Amino acid sequence: MRPEGGGGLADEVSRRHLLSSETVYRGRIWDVVQDRFEYSTDQEPLVRDYIDHPGAVAVVVLDDDGRVLLLNQYRHPVGMTLWEIPAGLLDVDGEPPVDAAARELAEEADLTAATWHVLADMFNSPGSSSEAIRIFLARGPAEVPHGQRHARTDEEADMEIRWVPLAEAVDAVLAGRIHNPSAVAGILACRAASSGDFAALRPADAPWEAHPKLRANDPTAAAAPPSGS
């Protein structure tokens, strides 16, 4: 599998023979899996533990004035409030990624958008997690009617919402003042894409074959573990 696009530079699925796979920890949102696999035929099998993650989507919202939408949310593992873009898990079975992104945008920012494109795809931490993130660019924002808005709770209940000029957001990233990975990648990708008037962006429903859970029918995907593992 080679991702679509121009040029020859592309990540590829690399097949390894999976000998066993075991869930060693079950969490509320994601699990920890231990895989034993054959890396090459001339060495002993390797064992790796990683977070089995459903994947996520994120949205850079750009308005007609060239401003991006940022949310300020508390993140307990790092003990900080972070400036982020709207995002959420792919935790609804069968939901297309762009629909999940639109749902998260409505829930977190009370917004819809007129046009959608894929801005970037990334793995959040590929050495320790299977989490794949698709970042969308949404333009033509409009407010969700008050009677249809989502009730935000927990860390989302007191989020500050701010519209920031794209250039200012880029400066904040380069100065090390923004740390959320999807915000960093999304803001910089948006700035890069804007130089070509966004003409090179993929459609919102572009295939996402790099996502580990969306390549089940890919003949180059890793072999299934033996039954009973």
C-alpha positions as CSV (number, residue, x, y, z in Angstrom):
1,M,0.0,0.0,0.0
2,R,1.3,3.4,-1.0
3,P,-0.6,6.5,0.0
4,E,-1.9,8.6,-2.8
5,G,-0.2,11.8,-3.9
6,G,2.6,13.1,-6.0
7,G,6.3,12.2,-5.6
8,G,8.0,9.0,-4.5
9,L,8.3,9.8,-0.7
10,A,5.8,7.7,1.2
11,D,5.5,5.6,4.3
12,E,4.5,2.0,3.5
13,V,2.9,-1.0,5.3
14,S,5.8,-3.3,6.2
15,R,4.6,-6.9,6.7
16,R,5.8,-8.9,9.7
17,H,4.7,-12.4,10.8
18,L,2.6,-12.0,14.0
19,L,3.2,-15.0,16.3
20,S,0.9,-14.0,19.1
21,S,-1.1,-11.1,20.4
22,E,-2.4,-10.6,24.0
23,T,-4.3,-7.8,25.7
24,V,-2.3,-7.3,28.9
25,Y,-4.3,-4.3,30.2
26,R,-7.9,-3.2,29.5
27,G,-8.6,0.5,30.1
28,R,-11.7,2.7,29.9
29,I,-10.8,4.1,26.5
30,W,-7.8,2.1,25.2
31,D,-6.0,-1.1,25.9
32,V,-2.3,-2.2,26.1
33,V,-1.5,-5.1,23.8
34,Q,1.6,-7.3,23.8
35,D,2.6,-8.6,20.4
36,R,5.2,-11.3,19.6
37,F,6.4,-11.2,16.0
38,E,9.1,-12.4,13.7
39,Y,11.0,-9.3,12.5
40,S,13.3,-11.3,10.3
41,T,14.0,-15.0,9.7
42,D,17.6,-14.8,11.0
43,Q,16.9,-13.5,14.5
44,E,14.8,-14.3,17.6
45,P,11.2,-13.0,17.7
46,L,10.6,-9.6,19.2
47,V,8.1,-8.6,21.9
48,R,6.5,-5.2,21.9
49,D,3.9,-3.6,24.2
50,Y,1.8,-0.7,22.8
51,I,-1.4,1.2,23.3
52,D,-4.2,-0.2,21.0
53,H,-6.0,3.0,20.1
54,P,-9.2,3.5,18.0
55,G,-7.7,6.5,16.2
56,A,-8.8,10.1,16.2
57,V,-9.7,13.1,14.1
58,A,-9.0,16.8,14.5
59,V,-10.1,20.0,12.8
60,V,-8.4,23.2,11.8
61,V,-11.3,25.6,11.3
62,L,-10.4,28.6,9.1
63,D,-12.8,31.6,8.8
64,D,-13.1,34.1,6.1
65,D,-10.8,36.5,8.0
66,G,-7.9,34.0,8.0
67,R,-8.3,33.1,11.6
68,V,-8.1,29.6,13.1
69,L,-10.2,28.3,16.0
70,L,-8.3,27.3,19.2
71,L,-9.6,25.7,22.4
72,N,-7.9,25.9,25.8
73,Q,-8.4,22.6,27.6
74,Y,-6.8,21.1,30.8
75,R,-4.8,17.9,30.1
76,H,-4.1,15.9,33.3
77,P,-1.2,13.7,32.3
78,V,0.9,16.8,31.6
79,G,-0.6,19.0,34.2
80,M,-1.2,21.9,31.8
81,T,-4.0,23.7,29.9
82,L,-3.2,23.5,26.3
83,W,-4.3,25.4,23.2
84,E,-5.7,22.8,20.9
85,I,-7.9,22.4,17.8
86,P,-11.2,20.5,18.0
87,A,-10.6,16.8,18.1
88,G,-12.0,13.5,19.3
89,L,-11.9,9.7,19.1
90,L,-13.1,7.5,16.3
91,D,-15.2,5.6,18.8
92,V,-18.5,5.2,16.8
93,D,-18.5,2.0,14.8
94,G,-18.7,2.6,11.1
95,E,-18.7,6.4,11.3
96,P,-16.7,8.0,8.5
97,P,-13.8,10.1,9.8
98,V,-15.2,13.3,8.3
99,D,-18.5,12.7,10.0
100,A,-16.7,12.1,13.3
101,A,-14.8,15.4,12.8
102,A,-18.0,17.3,12.1
103,R,-19.6,15.8,15.2
104,E,-16.6,16.8,17.3
105,L,-16.6,20.3,15.9
106,A,-20.3,20.7,16.8
107,E,-19.8,19.2,20.3
108,E,-16.7,21.2,21.2
109,A,-17.2,24.5,19.5
110,D,-20.9,24.7,18.5
111,L,-19.9,25.1,14.9
112,T,-20.6,23.5,11.5
113,A,-18.6,24.1,8.3
114,A,-19.5,24.5,4.6
115,T,-16.4,22.8,3.1
116,W,-14.1,20.0,4.3
117,H,-10.7,18.7,3.1
118,V,-8.0,16.4,4.5
119,L,-5.2,18.5,5.7
120,A,-2.8,15.9,7.1
121,D,-2.5,12.3,8.4
122,M,-0.2,11.4,11.3
123,F,0.6,8.8,13.9
124,N,0.7,10.5,17.3
125,S,3.4,8.3,18.9
126,P,4.1,5.3,16.6
127,G,6.8,3.8,18.9
128,S,4.2,3.2,21.6
129,S,0.7,3.6,20.2
130,S,-1.3,2.6,17.2
131,E,-3.1,5.9,17.3
132,A,-3.7,7.4,13.9
133,I,-5.0,11.0,13.5
134,R,-6.6,12.6,10.5
135,I,-6.6,16.4,10.6
136,F,-9.2,18.1,8.5
137,L,-9.4,21.7,7.2
138,A,-12.9,23.1,7.7
139,R,-13.9,26.4,6.1
140,G,-17.1,28.4,6.0
141,P,-17.9,28.0,9.7
142,A,-21.5,28.7,11.0
143,E,-22.9,28.5,14.5
144,V,-25.1,25.6,15.7
145,P,-28.5,26.9,16.8
146,H,-28.6,27.3,20.6
147,G,-31.3,24.7,21.0
148,Q,-29.2,22.0,19.3
149,R,-25.9,22.6,21.2
150,H,-24.1,19.8,23.1
151,A,-23.8,20.1,26.9
152,R,-20.1,20.0,27.7
153,T,-18.9,18.4,30.9
154,D,-15.7,17.6,32.9
155,E,-12.6,19.1,31.3
156,E,-14.6,20.5,28.4
157,A,-17.1,22.4,30.6
158,D,-14.9,25.5,31.0
159,M,-12.9,25.5,27.8
160,E,-12.0,28.9,26.4
161,I,-12.6,29.3,22.7
162,R,-10.6,31.8,20.8
163,W,-10.2,32.9,17.1
164,V,-6.6,33.6,16.3
165,P,-5.0,34.9,13.1
166,L,-3.2,32.0,11.3
167,A,0.1,33.8,11.3
168,E,-0.2,34.4,15.1
169,A,-0.9,30.7,15.6
170,V,2.1,29.8,13.5
171,D,4.3,32.1,15.6
172,A,3.1,30.5,18.8
173,V,4.0,27.0,17.5
174,L,7.5,28.1,16.4
175,A,8.1,29.9,19.7
176,G,7.2,26.7,21.6
177,R,4.1,28.1,23.2
178,I,1.7,25.5,21.6
179,H,2.4,21.8,22.3
180,N,-0.6,19.7,21.3
181,P,0.6,17.6,18.4
182,S,-2.5,17.8,16.2
183,A,-2.6,21.6,16.8
184,V,1.1,21.9,15.9
185,A,0.8,19.8,12.8
186,G,-2.6,21.2,11.7
187,I,-1.5,24.9,12.1
188,L,1.7,24.4,10.2
189,A,0.0,22.3,7.5
190,C,-2.7,24.9,7.1
191,R,-0.1,27.6,6.6
192,A,1.8,25.5,4.1
193,A,-1.4,24.6,2.2
194,S,-2.5,28.3,2.1
195,S,0.5,29.2,-0.1
196,G,-1.2,27.2,-2.9
197,D,-4.7,28.4,-2.0
198,F,-5.4,24.9,-0.6
199,A,-5.5,23.4,-4.2
200,A,-3.3,20.4,-3.3
201,L,-5.5,19.2,-0.4
202,R,-7.3,15.8,-0.7
203,P,-11.1,15.5,-0.6
204,A,-12.7,14.9,2.8
205,D,-13.5,11.3,2.0
206,A,-10.0,10.4,0.8
207,P,-8.9,6.8,1.6
208,W,-7.1,6.5,4.9
209,E,-5.2,3.2,4.4
210,A,-2.4,4.1,6.9
211,H,-4.9,3.8,9.8
212,P,-4.2,0.3,11.3
213,K,-7.9,-0.4,11.8
214,L,-8.9,0.7,8.3
215,R,-6.5,-1.5,6.3
216,A,-8.1,-4.8,7.3
217,N,-8.6,-5.8,3.7
218,D,-5.1,-4.8,2.7
219,P,-3.3,-7.9,1.4
220,T,0.0,-6.5,2.8
221,A,-1.3,-6.1,6.3
222,A,0.3,-8.2,9.1
223,A,-0.8,-11.8,9.3
224,A,-3.4,-12.7,11.9
225,P,-2.1,-14.4,15.0
226,P,-2.7,-18.1,15.6
227,S,-6.2,-18.9,16.9
228,G,-6.4,-18.9,20.7
229,S,-3.6,-16.4,21.1
